[in-house]
């Protein structure tokens, strides 16, 4: 599902216009992004948690040349699914 399909599905589910839904989705993504930039986290009980994690520096390999390269440490965004979401996805 891409962004346009998500907006359409959310609009249908909520009864809002597509324009209002797209505005709400943008506000949500902007808010989550700002919080993650501050190294915070956004926890939606039952759905999951958006957070940042530190990735240690490591050695890698350039697949074209085969030469070893150093990959710098980084802070990366992560999503951890909540129990309710996991249960719904795995429901048979």
N, C-alpha and C positions, 0 to 999 in steps of 0.2 A: 504494500500500500504506500503510495507516495503522498505528498502533502495535500495535493488537490483532492485526492480520494478520501483522505482523512478529514479534511474540512467538510466535504460533502456528507460523509457518514456522521460526523459530529452534529452538523446542522439538522440532519434528518432525525437523529436521536433526541436532540434538545428542543427542536421546534424553532430555533433561531434562524435568522437569515444567514446565507453563506458569508456575507460581508461581516456581520457581527461575530460569527464563529471564527473567521480568519483573524479578526482583531483579537479575540480572546485567546486563540492559540498563540499568536505572536506575543501577547502579554505574558502568557505562561512561559514560553521558551526564553523570552528576555529576562524574566524574573529568575528563573532557574540558572541561567547563564551568569547573571550578576552575582548570585549567591555563591556559585561555584568559583567564580573569580576571587571571591573573598575567602576561599578555602572553607566555606560553610557547607551545609548539606540541607537538602529539602526532603523531608520524610512525609510520605503520604501513607498513612496507616492502611494496611490491607492491599496496597498497590505496590509500593516499593520506595527505595531511597536513592536519590541522586546525590553523589558525593565525589570527592576527589581522592585519588590515591597516588602515592609516590612510587615511581618506577625507578629502580636503581640503575646506575650506569652499568653498561655491559659491553662485551665484545660481540661484534657481528661479522658477517662476511658479505662482501659485494658479490651478488650472484653472477654478474657479467665478467668480472675480472678474477674472482676468487680471493682477492686480497682481504686481509683482516681490517676491520674498521672499528673505531670506538664509537659507541652510541651513548650520548650524554644522558644523565639522569633527567627525569621529567615528571611533572605532575599531570596526571591524566584524569579526565572525567570517567565516572563509572556509575552503573546502575545495578542495584541489588534488588531483585524481586522480593516482594513480601509473601508471606505464607499464603494468604488468600488468593493472590494471583497465581502462585505456583500450583495450588490445589485446583483452581479452575482450568489451568492449561493442561494439567495431567488427568483431569476427570475423564473417565471412560464412558 
